[in-house]
Amino acid sequence: MALVSLGKIIWAMGVVAWYLIRRPAERRARRHRIVSNQRSTRDKVGLVSASVGLGLIPGLFALTGFPHEATYSARPISLLLGAVLYAAAMWIFRRTHKELGKNWSISLEIREEHELIASGPYALVRHPMYTSFLLMAGGQAFLLANWIVGLAGFAGFAVLFFLRVDKEEQMMLEFFGSRYREYMRRTKRIIPYVY
Ligand code: SAH
């Protein structure tokens, strides 16, 4: 089989894993009432960008090879690296959903009896789910041998992350006050000990 197809198949398996992890979280979250909803147009733009960059564009490439002009030849080492990055992303993605439990939301929301989670991956960074998105973008870039598709994942991640992260921390500070401030002092955002 051509390496380019193998990369596409591994990427598609990653997307299936993504869905299998996300779906139960969505169902569970629906049962817990939202007490503060800070969904905004700004956040919707971020969510759409991430879906386009990490889902639609790579999906289109996997199915049709579009945009053909930007395709290069895949190398085995790239596929291996991409598979490792995507697997790491899914492992962290799963851990964050387990840890957040009913406190998870697709957007910026505070739920009834919202708890401040600071354990598991949240002991290291404040936004480990966004760390997993970044790793996903890295995985995509190595698995799908196309410059535009590779860049699209990082762009989608960046738009979501930078439109959201300040707002999210502001919301958490408003709700949890000094507890979140203290949590911020001992954690980084997405890369342990670095950023
Ligand atoms: N930014 C986090 C969570 C993404 S899900 C991450 O990257 O892992 C977004 C929702 O998670 C937000 O609506 C917020 O209510 C909630 N949230 C974010 N950090 C949290 C924390 N430390 N404890 C509990 N809920 C949190």
Residues whose N, C-alpha, C, O or C-beta is under 5 A from the ligand:
A	BS01	SAH	T96 N103 W104 S105 S107 L108 E109 I110 E115 L116 I117 R126 H127 P128 M129 Y130
